[in-house]
Amino acid sequence: MKVAPSIVSHVMHTLLKITSFSKVVEKKMIENKFNKSPAPPKKSIYRVADVSLSYILERQVWEIKPKNSKPEIVVIFLHGGAYIANISKMHWNIVQKIVEMIRPIIYVPDYPLAPESNWKDTYTFMDELYWRVQEKYTDKKIVFIGDSAGGGLTLGFAQKLRDEGKNLPNHIVLFSPWLDLNMDNPEIKKYEDRDVILTTKGLMAAAQKYGGSTDFKNPYLSPIYGDFSKLCTITVFTGTNDLLHPDSKKLRELCLSQNLPLNYFEYPRMFHDWVIFTFLPESKDALKKVKSILVTD
């Protein structure tokens, strides 16, 4: 399903392009200049939810519970940042929107980042987090939501759970997911000049920090190379100006060819990870779709 782009998103795209935002991000990725400390929850979240902080393997985990509500859904939200940048204020914006619109319990983990940690450390952390959530909420639906690298981690971790015969989440939602650390989809070259957020050069530098010497075709690093059978329903949001759009399309083709459950939403001329720009009409539209899907799933 396609949704027409808004004037607001066009203006945002133009501003990001004029300021060469993607080159700024690229430089930070190469030089590992991102802030490794997570942004704290916004004060406005405390007005709509109770917020508690715990620790897993010395990493922070926030549990967000909507006030005056009896949630039936527990969300594990995995933030983007190319596996080297931490939770930002914009991630907290989307967490708050999800709380307000869908009213789930949300876990927001400060999972291990590269190059201080590697992907195996991140998966060890995820194993412990998921076990604790399952133990605490045995009677609720569990949903994974991830943006960008968080989307790749979400889908890779779900494959790991399936491979190990463990309980799967009830649904997976991916916003502009990074599905292939190799970045070798031939279509990606066509998108280099379209995306105002990412560059291949920057992502490859981040991938090396996160994956190290492991073959990037390992599906826990690059879930596009994995098997999607026997997973739960996957919902994908992608934009046609996103550098990672070709792999979202590839995921759609793979699922269609195998008759696997997938909701696919493609937004014309939207750049990478536009959903976390929560003031955009397209972001609001996407979250409305997520609400509609999750409450009927």
C-alpha positions as CSV (number, residue, x, y, z in Angstrom):
1,M,0.0,0.0,0.0
2,K,1.3,3.4,-1.0
3,V,0.7,6.8,0.7
4,A,1.3,10.1,-1.0
5,P,4.2,12.2,0.5
6,S,3.4,15.3,2.5
7,I,4.6,18.9,2.1
8,V,6.1,18.7,5.6
9,S,8.2,15.6,4.7
10,H,9.3,17.3,1.4
11,V,10.6,20.3,3.4
12,M,12.3,18.0,5.9
13,H,14.0,16.1,3.1
14,T,15.2,19.3,1.5
15,L,16.6,20.7,4.8
16,L,18.5,17.4,5.4
17,K,19.9,17.5,1.9
18,I,21.0,21.1,2.1
19,T,22.8,20.5,5.4
20,S,24.6,17.4,4.0
21,F,23.2,15.5,7.0
22,S,24.2,12.1,5.5
23,K,27.8,13.1,5.3
24,V,27.8,14.3,8.9
25,V,26.4,10.9,9.9
26,E,28.9,9.1,7.7
27,K,31.8,10.9,9.4
28,K,30.5,10.0,12.9
29,M,30.1,6.3,11.8
30,I,33.7,6.1,10.5
31,E,35.2,7.8,13.5
32,N,32.9,6.3,16.1
33,K,31.9,9.7,17.4
34,F,28.4,8.9,18.4
35,N,27.3,9.4,22.1
36,K,27.4,6.0,23.8
37,S,25.2,7.1,26.7
38,P,21.5,6.6,26.1
39,A,19.3,9.7,26.2
40,P,17.0,9.5,29.3
41,P,13.3,9.3,28.9
42,K,11.5,12.6,28.2
43,K,9.8,14.2,31.1
44,S,6.5,14.2,29.1
45,I,6.5,10.4,29.2
46,Y,6.1,10.5,32.9
47,R,2.7,12.2,32.5
48,V,1.3,9.3,30.6
49,A,3.2,6.3,32.0
50,D,5.0,4.9,35.0
51,V,8.7,4.5,34.2
52,S,11.0,2.1,36.1
53,L,14.7,1.4,35.5
54,S,16.5,-1.9,35.9
55,Y,19.8,-3.4,34.8
56,I,20.7,-6.4,32.7
57,L,24.4,-7.3,32.4
58,E,25.2,-3.8,33.6
59,R,23.1,-2.2,30.9
60,Q,20.0,0.0,31.5
61,V,16.5,-1.2,30.7
62,W,13.5,1.0,31.0
63,E,10.0,-0.4,31.5
64,I,7.2,2.0,30.5
65,K,3.7,1.2,31.8
66,P,0.8,3.4,30.6
67,K,-1.1,5.0,33.5
68,N,-4.7,3.9,34.2
69,S,-4.6,1.0,31.8
70,K,-4.5,-2.8,31.7
71,P,-2.2,-3.6,28.7
72,E,-2.6,-6.8,26.8
73,I,0.6,-6.2,24.8
74,V,4.2,-6.0,25.8
75,V,6.6,-4.3,23.3
76,I,10.3,-4.7,23.2
77,F,11.6,-1.7,21.4
78,L,15.1,-1.9,19.8
79,H,16.5,1.5,18.8
80,G,18.4,2.2,15.6
81,G,21.9,3.7,15.4
82,A,23.9,1.4,13.1
83,Y,24.8,-0.7,16.3
84,I,27.2,2.1,17.3
85,A,24.9,4.9,18.4
86,N,22.6,4.8,21.5
87,I,19.0,5.7,22.2
88,S,18.2,9.3,21.1
89,K,15.5,11.8,22.0
90,M,13.8,10.9,18.8
91,H,13.6,7.3,19.8
92,W,11.9,8.4,23.0
93,N,9.5,10.5,20.9
94,I,8.3,7.4,19.1
95,V,8.2,5.3,22.3
96,Q,5.9,8.0,23.8
97,K,3.7,7.9,20.7
98,I,3.4,4.2,20.9
99,V,2.4,4.4,24.6
100,E,-0.2,7.0,23.9
101,M,-1.7,5.4,20.8
102,I,-1.5,1.6,21.6
103,R,-1.2,1.6,25.4
104,P,1.2,-1.4,25.7
105,I,4.0,-2.0,28.2
106,I,7.2,-1.1,26.5
107,Y,10.7,-2.2,27.3
108,V,13.5,0.1,26.0
109,P,16.9,-1.6,26.4
110,D,20.3,0.1,26.3
111,Y,21.7,-2.9,24.5
112,P,25.5,-3.4,24.0
113,L,27.0,-1.3,21.2
114,A,30.1,-1.6,19.0
115,P,33.0,-1.4,18.9
116,E,33.1,-1.6,22.7
117,S,31.0,-4.8,22.4
118,N,30.3,-7.0,19.4
119,W,27.2,-8.7,18.1
120,K,27.6,-11.8,20.3
121,D,27.5,-9.6,23.4
122,T,24.3,-8.0,22.0
123,Y,22.7,-11.3,21.5
124,T,23.7,-12.5,25.0
125,F,22.0,-9.4,26.4
126,M,18.9,-10.0,24.2
127,D,18.6,-13.6,25.5
128,E,18.5,-12.4,29.1
129,L,16.1,-9.5,28.4
130,Y,13.6,-11.7,26.5
131,W,13.7,-14.4,29.2
132,R,12.9,-11.9,31.9
133,V,10.0,-10.3,29.9
134,Q,8.6,-13.8,29.2
135,E,8.9,-14.8,32.9
136,K,7.1,-11.6,34.1
137,Y,4.4,-11.4,31.5
138,T,3.3,-15.0,30.7
139,D,-0.3,-14.0,29.9
140,K,0.4,-11.2,27.4
141,K,1.2,-10.9,23.7
142,I,4.8,-9.9,23.1
143,V,5.7,-7.7,20.1
144,F,9.2,-6.7,18.8
145,I,9.5,-3.3,17.3
146,G,12.8,-2.0,15.8
147,D,13.9,0.8,13.6
148,S,16.9,0.7,11.3
149,A,19.7,-1.4,13.0
150,G,17.2,-2.2,15.7
151,G,15.0,-3.7,13.0
152,G,17.8,-5.9,11.8
153,L,18.5,-7.0,15.4
154,T,14.8,-7.6,15.9
155,L,14.5,-9.9,12.9
156,G,17.8,-11.7,13.5
157,F,17.0,-12.3,17.1
158,A,13.6,-13.7,16.1
159,Q,15.3,-16.2,13.8
160,K,17.7,-17.2,16.6
161,L,14.7,-17.9,18.9
162,R,13.1,-20.0,16.2
163,D,16.3,-21.9,15.5
164,E,16.6,-22.7,19.2
165,G,13.0,-23.8,19.5
166,K,12.1,-21.0,21.9
167,N,8.9,-19.1,22.2
168,L,8.5,-16.5,19.5
169,P,7.0,-13.0,19.7
170,N,3.4,-12.6,18.5
171,H,4.4,-9.9,15.9
172,I,7.4,-8.1,14.5
173,V,7.3,-4.5,13.3
174,L,10.2,-3.1,11.3
175,F,10.8,0.6,10.5
176,S,13.4,1.1,7.7
177,P,15.2,-2.1,8.8
178,W,18.9,-2.7,8.1
179,L,18.7,-6.3,6.9
180,D,22.1,-6.8,5.2
181,L,25.4,-5.7,6.6
182,N,27.1,-6.5,3.3
183,M,25.2,-3.8,1.5
184,D,25.7,-5.7,-1.7
185,N,22.2,-5.5,-3.2
186,P,23.0,-4.1,-6.6
187,E,20.0,-1.8,-6.4
188,I,21.5,0.1,-3.5
189,K,23.7,2.2,-5.8
190,K,20.6,3.8,-7.2
191,Y,19.6,5.1,-3.8
192,E,22.9,6.7,-2.8
193,D,21.9,10.1,-4.0
194,R,18.3,9.8,-2.8
195,D,18.8,9.2,0.9
196,V,19.6,12.2,3.1
197,I,20.3,10.2,6.2
198,L,22.7,7.3,5.3
199,T,25.6,6.4,3.0
200,T,27.0,3.0,2.1
201,K,30.5,4.0,3.2
202,G,29.3,5.0,6.7
203,L,27.2,1.8,7.1
204,M,30.0,-0.4,6.0
205,A,32.3,1.2,8.7
206,A,29.7,0.6,11.3
207,A,29.1,-3.0,10.1
208,Q,32.8,-3.8,10.6
209,K,32.8,-2.5,14.1
210,Y,29.7,-4.6,15.0
211,G,30.3,-7.8,13.1
212,G,34.1,-8.0,13.2
213,S,35.5,-11.1,11.5
214,T,32.1,-12.9,11.4
215,D,30.8,-13.6,7.9
216,F,28.2,-10.8,7.3
217,K,26.0,-13.4,5.6
218,N,25.3,-14.9,9.0
219,P,21.5,-14.3,9.4
220,Y,21.9,-13.1,12.9
221,L,23.9,-10.2,11.5
222,S,22.1,-9.9,8.2
223,P,18.7,-11.5,8.5
224,I,17.9,-11.1,4.8
225,Y,20.0,-14.3,4.3
226,G,18.0,-16.3,6.9
227,D,14.9,-18.4,6.8
228,F,11.6,-16.6,7.5
229,S,9.5,-19.7,7.8
230,K,7.7,-20.5,11.1
231,L,8.2,-16.9,12.3
232,C,5.3,-14.7,13.4
233,T,3.8,-12.1,11.1
234,I,6.2,-9.3,10.0
235,T,5.1,-5.8,9.3
236,V,7.5,-3.6,7.4
237,F,7.5,0.2,6.8
238,T,9.9,1.5,4.1
239,G,10.4,4.6,2.0
240,T,11.4,4.8,-1.6
241,N,14.3,7.3,-0.9
242,D,15.7,5.1,1.8
243,L,19.2,3.6,1.1
244,L,17.9,0.4,2.7
245,H,14.7,0.2,0.7
246,P,16.0,-2.4,-1.8
247,D,16.4,-4.9,1.0
248,S,12.9,-4.2,2.3
249,K,11.6,-5.0,-1.1
250,K,13.7,-8.1,-1.2
251,L,12.2,-9.2,2.1
252,R,8.8,-8.7,0.7
253,E,9.6,-10.8,-2.4
254,L,11.0,-13.6,-0.3
255,C,8.0,-13.7,1.9
256,L,5.6,-13.6,-1.0
257,S,7.4,-16.4,-2.8
258,Q,7.1,-18.6,0.2
259,N,3.6,-17.5,1.1
260,L,4.7,-16.2,4.5
261,P,2.7,-13.6,6.5
262,L,3.9,-10.1,5.8
263,N,2.4,-6.6,6.0
264,Y,4.3,-4.3,3.7
265,F,3.9,-0.5,3.6
266,E,5.9,1.6,1.1
267,Y,5.9,5.4,1.3
268,P,7.0,7.3,-1.8
269,R,10.0,9.6,-1.5
270,M,10.4,9.0,2.2
271,F,14.0,8.9,3.5
272,H,15.6,6.5,6.0
273,D,14.0,6.0,9.4
274,W,11.4,8.8,8.8
275,V,9.1,7.1,11.3
276,I,11.1,8.4,14.2
277,F,10.4,12.0,13.0
278,T,7.1,11.7,14.8
279,F,5.8,15.2,13.7
280,L,5.6,14.0,10.1
281,P,2.1,13.0,8.7
282,E,3.7,9.9,7.3
283,S,5.0,8.9,10.8
284,K,1.5,9.5,12.3
285,D,0.0,7.4,9.5
286,A,2.4,4.5,10.1
287,L,1.7,4.4,13.8
288,K,-2.0,4.4,13.1
289,K,-1.4,1.3,10.9
290,V,0.7,-0.3,13.7
291,K,-2.1,0.2,16.2
292,S,-4.7,-1.2,13.8
293,I,-2.6,-4.3,13.1
294,L,-1.6,-5.0,16.7
295,V,-5.0,-4.6,18.3
296,T,-6.5,-7.1,15.8
297,D,-3.5,-9.5,15.6
